[in-house]
Amino acid sequence: MIQAAKFWDGIAAKYAKSAIRDPEGYQFTLDRTRAYLGAQDKVLEIGAGTGTTALELAPSVGHVTITDISPEMIRIGNAKAEEQGIGNVSFQVTDATLGDVTGPYDAILAHNVLHLVDDLPGALARIHDLLAPGGVFISKTFCKPVRRGPWFYYAMRLALPLMQLVGKAPYVAIMRVDELEAKLTAQGFRIVESGNFPARELRRYIVARR
């Protein structure tokens, strides 16, 4: 399987130009996330890509540390911050182990990344350690549909192993929602909000407190 940083570096430019697939759903979860943040909060986003979400939220908080495994994603994100005149952000190249990140943080975000982490229990334990007591962990994660899902889900399941074999897709874990929530609670998190927005969305939005 292709090394993750190399894969995301290779698609960074295309990723940066891609439109949000469901603007209404994205805005809803963005607003929900903002509701949990305070004006002085210190926030960390992992797997932030080119930082679109973090830059949207930055005016509402004290500081955002934007991280991603891809140096090219981080380079593009840094340029976007400069172009938009957003100064209360910093950028760091790191994977989900967050080995060289220091806390504590009032909030940690992981939008569309947990299903890409091969050691999820280890990553969640590290996130828990980096949160201040009472801090929030907010995630949105691709999950297996409970009932019959849309056709593209099954097409993806068939194509994914071949795409990974030829270096066109990264590692992907496909969990049920209950499996994901069990992994969170096993690391000491208390789930305070969980839902799909819209209802047939395959990405589960979860807010959990340390």
PyMOL commands that place a pseudoatom at each C-alpha (Angstrom):
pseudoatom trace, name=CA, resn=MET, resi=1, chain=A, elem=C, hetatm=0, pos=[0.000, 0.000, 0.000]
pseudoatom trace, name=CA, resn=ILE, resi=2, chain=A, elem=C, hetatm=0, pos=[1.254, 3.495, -0.797]
pseudoatom trace, name=CA, resn=GLN, resi=3, chain=A, elem=C, hetatm=0, pos=[2.794, 5.456, 2.071]
pseudoatom trace, name=CA, resn=ALA, resi=4, chain=A, elem=C, hetatm=0, pos=[0.131, 7.841, 3.386]
pseudoatom trace, name=CA, resn=ALA, resi=5, chain=A, elem=C, hetatm=0, pos=[2.088, 11.106, 3.223]
pseudoatom trace, name=CA, resn=LYS, resi=6, chain=A, elem=C, hetatm=0, pos=[3.129, 10.387, -0.360]
pseudoatom trace, name=CA, resn=PHE, resi=7, chain=A, elem=C, hetatm=0, pos=[-0.456, 9.632, -1.376]
pseudoatom trace, name=CA, resn=TRP, resi=8, chain=A, elem=C, hetatm=0, pos=[-1.867, 12.856, 0.104]
pseudoatom trace, name=CA, resn=ASP, resi=9, chain=A, elem=C, hetatm=0, pos=[1.025, 14.931, -1.247]
pseudoatom trace, name=CA, resn=GLY, resi=10, chain=A, elem=C, hetatm=0, pos=[0.181, 13.612, -4.696]
pseudoatom trace, name=CA, resn=ILE, resi=11, chain=A, elem=C, hetatm=0, pos=[-3.434, 14.741, -4.603]
pseudoatom trace, name=CA, resn=ALA, resi=12, chain=A, elem=C, hetatm=0, pos=[-3.008, 17.927, -2.534]
pseudoatom trace, name=CA, resn=ALA, resi=13, chain=A, elem=C, hetatm=0, pos=[-3.390, 20.382, -5.412]
pseudoatom trace, name=CA, resn=LYS, resi=14, chain=A, elem=C, hetatm=0, pos=[-6.544, 18.651, -6.707]
pseudoatom trace, name=CA, resn=TYR, resi=15, chain=A, elem=C, hetatm=0, pos=[-7.916, 18.340, -3.180]
pseudoatom trace, name=CA, resn=ALA, resi=16, chain=A, elem=C, hetatm=0, pos=[-7.443, 22.064, -2.552]
pseudoatom trace, name=CA, resn=LYS, resi=17, chain=A, elem=C, hetatm=0, pos=[-9.513, 22.914, -5.636]
pseudoatom trace, name=CA, resn=SER, resi=18, chain=A, elem=C, hetatm=0, pos=[-12.319, 20.414, -5.013]
pseudoatom trace, name=CA, resn=ALA, resi=19, chain=A, elem=C, hetatm=0, pos=[-15.757, 21.717, -4.060]
pseudoatom trace, name=CA, resn=ILE, resi=20, chain=A, elem=C, hetatm=0, pos=[-17.512, 20.649, -0.856]
pseudoatom trace, name=CA, resn=ARG, resi=21, chain=A, elem=C, hetatm=0, pos=[-19.852, 17.822, -1.869]
pseudoatom trace, name=CA, resn=ASP, resi=22, chain=A, elem=C, hetatm=0, pos=[-22.701, 18.756, 0.486]
pseudoatom trace, name=CA, resn=PRO, resi=23, chain=A, elem=C, hetatm=0, pos=[-22.432, 22.480, 1.402]
pseudoatom trace, name=CA, resn=GLU, resi=24, chain=A, elem=C, hetatm=0, pos=[-25.606, 22.425, 3.505]
pseudoatom trace, name=CA, resn=GLY, resi=25, chain=A, elem=C, hetatm=0, pos=[-24.493, 19.457, 5.592]
pseudoatom trace, name=CA, resn=TYR, resi=26, chain=A, elem=C, hetatm=0, pos=[-20.988, 20.895, 5.917]
pseudoatom trace, name=CA, resn=GLN, resi=27, chain=A, elem=C, hetatm=0, pos=[-22.333, 24.237, 7.132]
pseudoatom trace, name=CA, resn=PHE, resi=28, chain=A, elem=C, hetatm=0, pos=[-24.609, 22.527, 9.649]
pseudoatom trace, name=CA, resn=THR, resi=29, chain=A, elem=C, hetatm=0, pos=[-21.779, 20.568, 11.257]
pseudoatom trace, name=CA, resn=LEU, resi=30, chain=A, elem=C, hetatm=0, pos=[-19.490, 23.602, 11.062]
pseudoatom trace, name=CA, resn=ASP, resi=31, chain=A, elem=C, hetatm=0, pos=[-22.066, 25.607, 13.033]
pseudoatom trace, name=CA, resn=ARG, resi=32, chain=A, elem=C, hetatm=0, pos=[-22.504, 22.746, 15.520]
pseudoatom trace, name=CA, resn=THR, resi=33, chain=A, elem=C, hetatm=0, pos=[-18.736, 22.625, 16.016]
pseudoatom trace, name=CA, resn=ARG, resi=34, chain=A, elem=C, hetatm=0, pos=[-18.518, 26.380, 16.490]
pseudoatom trace, name=CA, resn=ALA, resi=35, chain=A, elem=C, hetatm=0, pos=[-21.180, 26.148, 19.217]
pseudoatom trace, name=CA, resn=TYR, resi=36, chain=A, elem=C, hetatm=0, pos=[-18.788, 24.080, 21.358]
pseudoatom trace, name=CA, resn=LEU, resi=37, chain=A, elem=C, hetatm=0, pos=[-15.881, 26.524, 21.013]
pseudoatom trace, name=CA, resn=GLY, resi=38, chain=A, elem=C, hetatm=0, pos=[-15.041, 29.563, 23.110]
pseudoatom trace, name=CA, resn=ALA, resi=39, chain=A, elem=C, hetatm=0, pos=[-13.441, 32.837, 22.071]
pseudoatom trace, name=CA, resn=GLN, resi=40, chain=A, elem=C, hetatm=0, pos=[-10.224, 32.084, 23.977]
pseudoatom trace, name=CA, resn=ASP, resi=41, chain=A, elem=C, hetatm=0, pos=[-10.024, 28.366, 23.197]
pseudoatom trace, name=CA, resn=LYS, resi=42, chain=A, elem=C, hetatm=0, pos=[-6.846, 26.686, 22.102]
pseudoatom trace, name=CA, resn=VAL, resi=43, chain=A, elem=C, hetatm=0, pos=[-7.844, 24.278, 19.300]
pseudoatom trace, name=CA, resn=LEU, resi=44, chain=A, elem=C, hetatm=0, pos=[-6.025, 21.492, 17.443]
pseudoatom trace, name=CA, resn=GLU, resi=45, chain=A, elem=C, hetatm=0, pos=[-7.190, 19.942, 14.177]
pseudoatom trace, name=CA, resn=ILE, resi=46, chain=A, elem=C, hetatm=0, pos=[-5.649, 16.662, 13.052]
pseudoatom trace, name=CA, resn=GLY, resi=47, chain=A, elem=C, hetatm=0, pos=[-5.766, 15.495, 9.450]
pseudoatom trace, name=CA, resn=ALA, resi=48, chain=A, elem=C, hetatm=0, pos=[-6.813, 19.007, 8.484]
pseudoatom trace, name=CA, resn=GLY, resi=49, chain=A, elem=C, hetatm=0, pos=[-5.832, 18.765, 4.808]
pseudoatom trace, name=CA, resn=THR, resi=50, chain=A, elem=C, hetatm=0, pos=[-5.411, 22.281, 3.469]
pseudoatom trace, name=CA, resn=GLY, resi=51, chain=A, elem=C, hetatm=0, pos=[-7.079, 23.748, 6.552]
pseudoatom trace, name=CA, resn=THR, resi=52, chain=A, elem=C, hetatm=0, pos=[-10.434, 24.845, 5.123]
pseudoatom trace, name=CA, resn=THR, resi=53, chain=A, elem=C, hetatm=0, pos=[-12.445, 24.007, 8.246]
pseudoatom trace, name=CA, resn=ALA, resi=54, chain=A, elem=C, hetatm=0, pos=[-9.815, 25.283, 10.680]
pseudoatom trace, name=CA, resn=LEU, resi=55, chain=A, elem=C, hetatm=0, pos=[-9.577, 28.598, 8.834]
pseudoatom trace, name=CA, resn=GLU, resi=56, chain=A, elem=C, hetatm=0, pos=[-13.372, 28.955, 8.922]
pseudoatom trace, name=CA, resn=LEU, resi=57, chain=A, elem=C, hetatm=0, pos=[-13.349, 28.428, 12.689]
pseudoatom trace, name=CA, resn=ALA, resi=58, chain=A, elem=C, hetatm=0, pos=[-10.242, 30.473, 13.498]
pseudoatom trace, name=CA, resn=PRO, resi=59, chain=A, elem=C, hetatm=0, pos=[-12.075, 33.835, 13.960]
pseudoatom trace, name=CA, resn=SER, resi=60, chain=A, elem=C, hetatm=0, pos=[-14.217, 32.208, 16.687]
pseudoatom trace, name=CA, resn=VAL, resi=61, chain=A, elem=C, hetatm=0, pos=[-11.349, 30.958, 18.887]
pseudoatom trace, name=CA, resn=GLY, resi=62, chain=A, elem=C, hetatm=0, pos=[-8.066, 32.030, 20.419]
pseudoatom trace, name=CA, resn=HIS, resi=63, chain=A, elem=C, hetatm=0, pos=[-5.676, 29.904, 18.354]
pseudoatom trace, name=CA, resn=VAL, resi=64, chain=A, elem=C, hetatm=0, pos=[-5.813, 26.899, 16.026]
pseudoatom trace, name=CA, resn=THR, resi=65, chain=A, elem=C, hetatm=0, pos=[-2.963, 24.475, 15.425]
pseudoatom trace, name=CA, resn=ILE, resi=66, chain=A, elem=C, hetatm=0, pos=[-3.513, 22.912, 11.985]
pseudoatom trace, name=CA, resn=THR, resi=67, chain=A, elem=C, hetatm=0, pos=[-1.844, 19.551, 11.372]
pseudoatom trace, name=CA, resn=ASP, resi=68, chain=A, elem=C, hetatm=0, pos=[-1.701, 17.024, 8.571]
pseudoatom trace, name=CA, resn=ILE, resi=69, chain=A, elem=C, hetatm=0, pos=[0.519, 14.116, 7.536]
pseudoatom trace, name=CA, resn=SER, resi=70, chain=A, elem=C, hetatm=0, pos=[1.119, 15.735, 4.125]
pseudoatom trace, name=CA, resn=PRO, resi=71, chain=A, elem=C, hetatm=0, pos=[3.739, 18.492, 3.860]
pseudoatom trace, name=CA, resn=GLU, resi=72, chain=A, elem=C, hetatm=0, pos=[2.126, 19.659, 0.616]
pseudoatom trace, name=CA, resn=MET, resi=73, chain=A, elem=C, hetatm=0, pos=[-1.310, 19.969, 2.228]
pseudoatom trace, name=CA, resn=ILE, resi=74, chain=A, elem=C, hetatm=0, pos=[0.264, 22.029, 5.002]
pseudoatom trace, name=CA, resn=ARG, resi=75, chain=A, elem=C, hetatm=0, pos=[2.120, 24.238, 2.511]
pseudoatom trace, name=CA, resn=ILE, resi=76, chain=A, elem=C, hetatm=0, pos=[-1.122, 24.997, 0.662]
pseudoatom trace, name=CA, resn=GLY, resi=77, chain=A, elem=C, hetatm=0, pos=[-2.983, 25.618, 3.924]
pseudoatom trace, name=CA, resn=ASN, resi=78, chain=A, elem=C, hetatm=0, pos=[-0.304, 28.023, 5.116]
pseudoatom trace, name=CA, resn=ALA, resi=79, chain=A, elem=C, hetatm=0, pos=[-0.581, 29.961, 1.860]
pseudoatom trace, name=CA, resn=LYS, resi=80, chain=A, elem=C, hetatm=0, pos=[-4.374, 30.110, 2.239]
pseudoatom trace, name=CA, resn=ALA, resi=81, chain=A, elem=C, hetatm=0, pos=[-4.045, 31.528, 5.755]
pseudoatom trace, name=CA, resn=GLU, resi=82, chain=A, elem=C, hetatm=0, pos=[-1.693, 34.226, 4.524]
pseudoatom trace, name=CA, resn=GLU, resi=83, chain=A, elem=C, hetatm=0, pos=[-3.986, 35.102, 1.619]
pseudoatom trace, name=CA, resn=GLN, resi=84, chain=A, elem=C, hetatm=0, pos=[-6.988, 35.352, 3.957]
pseudoatom trace, name=CA, resn=GLY, resi=85, chain=A, elem=C, hetatm=0, pos=[-5.061, 37.377, 6.542]
pseudoatom trace, name=CA, resn=ILE, resi=86, chain=A, elem=C, hetatm=0, pos=[-5.703, 34.860, 9.340]
pseudoatom trace, name=CA, resn=GLY, resi=87, chain=A, elem=C, hetatm=0, pos=[-2.970, 35.184, 11.936]
pseudoatom trace, name=CA, resn=ASN, resi=88, chain=A, elem=C, hetatm=0, pos=[-4.138, 33.109, 14.922]
pseudoatom trace, name=CA, resn=VAL, resi=89, chain=A, elem=C, hetatm=0, pos=[-3.190, 29.793, 13.308]
pseudoatom trace, name=CA, resn=SER, resi=90, chain=A, elem=C, hetatm=0, pos=[-0.044, 27.699, 13.118]
pseudoatom trace, name=CA, resn=PHE, resi=91, chain=A, elem=C, hetatm=0, pos=[0.777, 24.699, 10.925]
pseudoatom trace, name=CA, resn=GLN, resi=92, chain=A, elem=C, hetatm=0, pos=[2.570, 21.461, 11.717]
pseudoatom trace, name=CA, resn=VAL, resi=93, chain=A, elem=C, hetatm=0, pos=[3.314, 18.290, 9.744]
pseudoatom trace, name=CA, resn=THR, resi=94, chain=A, elem=C, hetatm=0, pos=[2.488, 15.273, 11.892]
pseudoatom trace, name=CA, resn=ASP, resi=95, chain=A, elem=C, hetatm=0, pos=[0.519, 12.042, 11.707]
pseudoatom trace, name=CA, resn=ALA, resi=96, chain=A, elem=C, hetatm=0, pos=[-2.328, 10.880, 13.946]
pseudoatom trace, name=CA, resn=THR, resi=97, chain=A, elem=C, hetatm=0, pos=[0.088, 9.749, 16.668]
pseudoatom trace, name=CA, resn=LEU, resi=98, chain=A, elem=C, hetatm=0, pos=[0.734, 13.471, 17.365]
pseudoatom trace, name=CA, resn=GLY, resi=99, chain=A, elem=C, hetatm=0, pos=[4.073, 12.518, 18.853]
pseudoatom trace, name=CA, resn=ASP, resi=100, chain=A, elem=C, hetatm=0, pos=[5.610, 15.999, 18.698]
pseudoatom trace, name=CA, resn=VAL, resi=101, chain=A, elem=C, hetatm=0, pos=[2.447, 17.939, 19.606]
pseudoatom trace, name=CA, resn=THR, resi=102, chain=A, elem=C, hetatm=0, pos=[2.140, 19.438, 23.081]
pseudoatom trace, name=CA, resn=GLY, resi=103, chain=A, elem=C, hetatm=0, pos=[-1.095, 20.366, 24.839]
pseudoatom trace, name=CA, resn=PRO, resi=104, chain=A, elem=C, hetatm=0, pos=[-3.334, 20.877, 26.555]
pseudoatom trace, name=CA, resn=TYR, resi=105, chain=A, elem=C, hetatm=0, pos=[-6.068, 21.911, 24.114]
pseudoatom trace, name=CA, resn=ASP, resi=106, chain=A, elem=C, hetatm=0, pos=[-9.609, 22.993, 24.856]
pseudoatom trace, name=CA, resn=ALA, resi=107, chain=A, elem=C, hetatm=0, pos=[-10.863, 21.276, 21.701]
pseudoatom trace, name=CA, resn=ILE, resi=108, chain=A, elem=C, hetatm=0, pos=[-9.452, 18.778, 19.219]
pseudoatom trace, name=CA, resn=LEU, resi=109, chain=A, elem=C, hetatm=0, pos=[-11.061, 18.281, 15.809]
pseudoatom trace, name=CA, resn=ALA, resi=110, chain=A, elem=C, hetatm=0, pos=[-10.773, 15.297, 13.490]
pseudoatom trace, name=CA, resn=HIS, resi=111, chain=A, elem=C, hetatm=0, pos=[-12.998, 15.781, 10.457]
pseudoatom trace, name=CA, resn=ASN, resi=112, chain=A, elem=C, hetatm=0, pos=[-12.965, 12.944, 7.902]
pseudoatom trace, name=CA, resn=VAL, resi=113, chain=A, elem=C, hetatm=0, pos=[-9.780, 11.361, 9.217]
pseudoatom trace, name=CA, resn=LEU, resi=114, chain=A, elem=C, hetatm=0, pos=[-10.384, 8.662, 11.881]
pseudoatom trace, name=CA, resn=HIS, resi=115, chain=A, elem=C, hetatm=0, pos=[-11.261, 6.027, 9.272]
pseudoatom trace, name=CA, resn=LEU, resi=116, chain=A, elem=C, hetatm=0, pos=[-7.818, 6.616, 7.750]
pseudoatom trace, name=CA, resn=VAL, resi=117, chain=A, elem=C, hetatm=0, pos=[-5.901, 5.859, 10.966]
pseudoatom trace, name=CA, resn=ASP, resi=118, chain=A, elem=C, hetatm=0, pos=[-4.478, 2.342, 11.227]
pseudoatom trace, name=CA, resn=ASP, resi=119, chain=A, elem=C, hetatm=0, pos=[-3.950, 2.497, 15.028]
pseudoatom trace, name=CA, resn=LEU, resi=120, chain=A, elem=C, hetatm=0, pos=[-7.161, 4.197, 16.075]
pseudoatom trace, name=CA, resn=PRO, resi=121, chain=A, elem=C, hetatm=0, pos=[-7.075, 3.188, 19.773]
pseudoatom trace, name=CA, resn=GLY, resi=122, chain=A, elem=C, hetatm=0, pos=[-3.564, 4.601, 20.062]
pseudoatom trace, name=CA, resn=ALA, resi=123, chain=A, elem=C, hetatm=0, pos=[-4.548, 7.838, 18.329]
pseudoatom trace, name=CA, resn=LEU, resi=124, chain=A, elem=C, hetatm=0, pos=[-7.640, 8.262, 20.512]
pseudoatom trace, name=CA, resn=ALA, resi=125, chain=A, elem=C, hetatm=0, pos=[-5.598, 7.687, 23.669]
pseudoatom trace, name=CA, resn=ARG, resi=126, chain=A, elem=C, hetatm=0, pos=[-3.153, 10.378, 22.557]
pseudoatom trace, name=CA, resn=ILE, resi=127, chain=A, elem=C, hetatm=0, pos=[-6.000, 12.796, 21.747]
pseudoatom trace, name=CA, resn=HIS, resi=128, chain=A, elem=C, hetatm=0, pos=[-7.476, 12.167, 25.206]
pseudoatom trace, name=CA, resn=ASP, resi=129, chain=A, elem=C, hetatm=0, pos=[-4.111, 12.957, 26.812]
pseudoatom trace, name=CA, resn=LEU, resi=130, chain=A, elem=C, hetatm=0, pos=[-3.780, 16.224, 24.855]
pseudoatom trace, name=CA, resn=LEU, resi=131, chain=A, elem=C, hetatm=0, pos=[-7.209, 17.527, 25.878]
pseudoatom trace, name=CA, resn=ALA, resi=132, chain=A, elem=C, hetatm=0, pos=[-7.668, 19.701, 28.945]
pseudoatom trace, name=CA, resn=PRO, resi=133, chain=A, elem=C, hetatm=0, pos=[-10.075, 18.245, 31.536]
pseudoatom trace, name=CA, resn=GLY, resi=134, chain=A, elem=C, hetatm=0, pos=[-13.586, 18.816, 30.213]
pseudoatom trace, name=CA, resn=GLY, resi=135, chain=A, elem=C, hetatm=0, pos=[-12.261, 19.538, 26.722]
pseudoatom trace, name=CA, resn=VAL, resi=136, chain=A, elem=C, hetatm=0, pos=[-14.162, 18.411, 23.631]
pseudoatom trace, name=CA, resn=PHE, resi=137, chain=A, elem=C, hetatm=0, pos=[-13.155, 16.047, 20.859]
pseudoatom trace, name=CA, resn=ILE, resi=138, chain=A, elem=C, hetatm=0, pos=[-15.234, 16.647, 17.718]
pseudoatom trace, name=CA, resn=SER, resi=139, chain=A, elem=C, hetatm=0, pos=[-15.045, 14.219, 14.821]
pseudoatom trace, name=CA, resn=LYS, resi=140, chain=A, elem=C, hetatm=0, pos=[-16.788, 13.357, 11.588]
pseudoatom trace, name=CA, resn=THR, resi=141, chain=A, elem=C, hetatm=0, pos=[-15.996, 9.857, 10.372]
pseudoatom trace, name=CA, resn=PHE, resi=142, chain=A, elem=C, hetatm=0, pos=[-16.917, 7.684, 7.402]
pseudoatom trace, name=CA, resn=CYS, resi=143, chain=A, elem=C, hetatm=0, pos=[-18.893, 4.717, 8.768]
pseudoatom trace, name=CA, resn=LYS, resi=144, chain=A, elem=C, hetatm=0, pos=[-20.628, 1.634, 7.444]
pseudoatom trace, name=CA, resn=PRO, resi=145, chain=A, elem=C, hetatm=0, pos=[-24.353, 2.223, 6.774]
pseudoatom trace, name=CA, resn=VAL, resi=146, chain=A, elem=C, hetatm=0, pos=[-26.709, 0.665, 9.313]
pseudoatom trace, name=CA, resn=ARG, resi=147, chain=A, elem=C, hetatm=0, pos=[-29.179, -0.454, 6.681]
pseudoatom trace, name=CA, resn=ARG, resi=148, chain=A, elem=C, hetatm=0, pos=[-28.805, -0.540, 2.918]
pseudoatom trace, name=CA, resn=GLY, resi=149, chain=A, elem=C, hetatm=0, pos=[-26.473, 2.238, 1.860]
pseudoatom trace, name=CA, resn=PRO, resi=150, chain=A, elem=C, hetatm=0, pos=[-26.196, 4.210, -1.386]
pseudoatom trace, name=CA, resn=TRP, resi=151, chain=A, elem=C, hetatm=0, pos=[-24.855, 2.452, -4.489]
pseudoatom trace, name=CA, resn=PHE, resi=152, chain=A, elem=C, hetatm=0, pos=[-21.543, 4.303, -4.428]
pseudoatom trace, name=CA, resn=TYR, resi=153, chain=A, elem=C, hetatm=0, pos=[-20.719, 2.801, -1.006]
pseudoatom trace, name=CA, resn=TYR, resi=154, chain=A, elem=C, hetatm=0, pos=[-20.813, -0.732, -2.437]
pseudoatom trace, name=CA, resn=ALA, resi=155, chain=A, elem=C, hetatm=0, pos=[-18.926, 0.332, -5.559]
pseudoatom trace, name=CA, resn=MET, resi=156, chain=A, elem=C, hetatm=0, pos=[-16.245, 1.826, -3.342]
pseudoatom trace, name=CA, resn=ARG, resi=157, chain=A, elem=C, hetatm=0, pos=[-15.989, -1.357, -1.252]
pseudoatom trace, name=CA, resn=LEU, resi=158, chain=A, elem=C, hetatm=0, pos=[-15.403, -3.377, -4.414]
pseudoatom trace, name=CA, resn=ALA, resi=159, chain=A, elem=C, hetatm=0, pos=[-12.887, -0.966, -5.916]
pseudoatom trace, name=CA, resn=LEU, resi=160, chain=A, elem=C, hetatm=0, pos=[-10.931, -0.060, -2.771]
pseudoatom trace, name=CA, resn=PRO, resi=161, chain=A, elem=C, hetatm=0, pos=[-8.613, -3.116, -2.519]
pseudoatom trace, name=CA, resn=LEU, resi=162, chain=A, elem=C, hetatm=0, pos=[-7.525, -2.772, -6.155]
pseudoatom trace, name=CA, resn=MET, resi=163, chain=A, elem=C, hetatm=0, pos=[-7.033, 0.971, -5.818]
pseudoatom trace, name=CA, resn=GLN, resi=164, chain=A, elem=C, hetatm=0, pos=[-4.886, 0.422, -2.733]
pseudoatom trace, name=CA, resn=LEU, resi=165, chain=A, elem=C, hetatm=0, pos=[-2.862, -2.225, -4.545]
pseudoatom trace, name=CA, resn=VAL, resi=166, chain=A, elem=C, hetatm=0, pos=[-1.910, 0.201, -7.328]
pseudoatom trace, name=CA, resn=GLY, resi=167, chain=A, elem=C, hetatm=0, pos=[-1.339, 3.173, -5.012]
pseudoatom trace, name=CA, resn=LYS, resi=168, chain=A, elem=C, hetatm=0, pos=[-4.533, 5.066, -5.822]
pseudoatom trace, name=CA, resn=ALA, resi=169, chain=A, elem=C, hetatm=0, pos=[-6.080, 4.880, -2.342]
pseudoatom trace, name=CA, resn=PRO, resi=170, chain=A, elem=C, hetatm=0, pos=[-4.769, 5.032, 1.258]
pseudoatom trace, name=CA, resn=TYR, resi=171, chain=A, elem=C, hetatm=0, pos=[-5.558, 2.757, 4.200]
pseudoatom trace, name=CA, resn=VAL, resi=172, chain=A, elem=C, hetatm=0, pos=[-9.281, 2.880, 5.031]
pseudoatom trace, name=CA, resn=ALA, resi=173, chain=A, elem=C, hetatm=0, pos=[-11.066, 1.232, 7.971]
pseudoatom trace, name=CA, resn=ILE, resi=174, chain=A, elem=C, hetatm=0, pos=[-14.826, 0.854, 7.603]
pseudoatom trace, name=CA, resn=MET, resi=175, chain=A, elem=C, hetatm=0, pos=[-16.466, 0.737, 11.022]
pseudoatom trace, name=CA, resn=ARG, resi=176, chain=A, elem=C, hetatm=0, pos=[-20.028, 0.695, 12.212]
pseudoatom trace, name=CA, resn=VAL, resi=177, chain=A, elem=C, hetatm=0, pos=[-21.109, 3.686, 14.283]
pseudoatom trace, name=CA, resn=ASP, resi=178, chain=A, elem=C, hetatm=0, pos=[-21.395, 1.556, 17.427]
pseudoatom trace, name=CA, resn=GLU, resi=179, chain=A, elem=C, hetatm=0, pos=[-17.851, 0.267, 16.894]
pseudoatom trace, name=CA, resn=LEU, resi=180, chain=A, elem=C, hetatm=0, pos=[-16.501, 3.793, 16.578]
pseudoatom trace, name=CA, resn=GLU, resi=181, chain=A, elem=C, hetatm=0, pos=[-18.375, 5.004, 19.649]
pseudoatom trace, name=CA, resn=ALA, resi=182, chain=A, elem=C, hetatm=0, pos=[-17.139, 1.992, 21.644]
pseudoatom trace, name=CA, resn=LYS, resi=183, chain=A, elem=C, hetatm=0, pos=[-13.544, 2.882, 20.723]
pseudoatom trace, name=CA, resn=LEU, resi=184, chain=A, elem=C, hetatm=0, pos=[-14.130, 6.420, 21.993]
pseudoatom trace, name=CA, resn=THR, resi=185, chain=A, elem=C, hetatm=0, pos=[-15.662, 5.372, 25.308]
pseudoatom trace, name=CA, resn=ALA, resi=186, chain=A, elem=C, hetatm=0, pos=[-12.916, 2.771, 25.803]
pseudoatom trace, name=CA, resn=GLN, resi=187, chain=A, elem=C, hetatm=0, pos=[-10.416, 5.643, 25.921]
pseudoatom trace, name=CA, resn=GLY, resi=188, chain=A, elem=C, hetatm=0, pos=[-12.394, 7.532, 28.562]
pseudoatom trace, name=CA, resn=PHE, resi=189, chain=A, elem=C, hetatm=0, pos=[-14.481, 9.842, 26.369]
pseudoatom trace, name=CA, resn=ARG, resi=190, chain=A, elem=C, hetatm=0, pos=[-18.103, 10.673, 27.184]
pseudoatom trace, name=CA, resn=ILE, resi=191, chain=A, elem=C, hetatm=0, pos=[-20.216, 11.123, 24.052]
pseudoatom trace, name=CA, resn=VAL, resi=192, chain=A, elem=C, hetatm=0, pos=[-22.503, 14.164, 24.270]
pseudoatom trace, name=CA, resn=GLU, resi=193, chain=A, elem=C, hetatm=0, pos=[-23.748, 14.393, 20.686]
pseudoatom trace, name=CA, resn=SER, resi=194, chain=A, elem=C, hetatm=0, pos=[-23.853, 11.908, 17.815]
pseudoatom trace, name=CA, resn=GLY, resi=195, chain=A, elem=C, hetatm=0, pos=[-25.702, 11.997, 14.502]
pseudoatom trace, name=CA, resn=ASN, resi=196, chain=A, elem=C, hetatm=0, pos=[-25.647, 11.948, 10.714]
pseudoatom trace, name=CA, resn=PHE, resi=197, chain=A, elem=C, hetatm=0, pos=[-26.396, 15.249, 8.967]
pseudoatom trace, name=CA, resn=PRO, resi=198, chain=A, elem=C, hetatm=0, pos=[-28.246, 14.700, 6.673]
pseudoatom trace, name=CA, resn=ALA, resi=199, chain=A, elem=C, hetatm=0, pos=[-29.666, 11.407, 7.928]
pseudoatom trace, name=CA, resn=ARG, resi=200, chain=A, elem=C, hetatm=0, pos=[-28.320, 9.337, 4.988]
pseudoatom trace, name=CA, resn=GLU, resi=201, chain=A, elem=C, hetatm=0, pos=[-24.850, 10.863, 5.231]
pseudoatom trace, name=CA, resn=LEU, resi=202, chain=A, elem=C, hetatm=0, pos=[-22.244, 8.136, 5.747]
pseudoatom trace, name=CA, resn=ARG, resi=203, chain=A, elem=C, hetatm=0, pos=[-20.065, 10.334, 7.955]
pseudoatom trace, name=CA, resn=ARG, resi=204, chain=A, elem=C, hetatm=0, pos=[-20.922, 10.240, 11.647]
pseudoatom trace, name=CA, resn=TYR, resi=205, chain=A, elem=C, hetatm=0, pos=[-20.623, 13.496, 13.557]
pseudoatom trace, name=CA, resn=ILE, resi=206, chain=A, elem=C, hetatm=0, pos=[-19.646, 12.913, 17.186]
pseudoatom trace, name=CA, resn=VAL, resi=207, chain=A, elem=C, hetatm=0, pos=[-18.877, 15.296, 20.039]
pseudoatom trace, name=CA, resn=ALA, resi=208, chain=A, elem=C, hetatm=0, pos=[-17.198, 13.711, 23.074]
pseudoatom trace, name=CA, resn=ARG, resi=209, chain=A, elem=C, hetatm=0, pos=[-15.793, 15.171, 26.286]
pseudoatom trace, name=CA, resn=ARG, resi=210, chain=A, elem=C, hetatm=0, pos=[-12.728, 14.152, 28.191]
for i in range(1, 210): cmd.bond("trace and resi %d" % i, "trace and resi %d" % (i + 1))
show_as sticks, trace
zoom trace
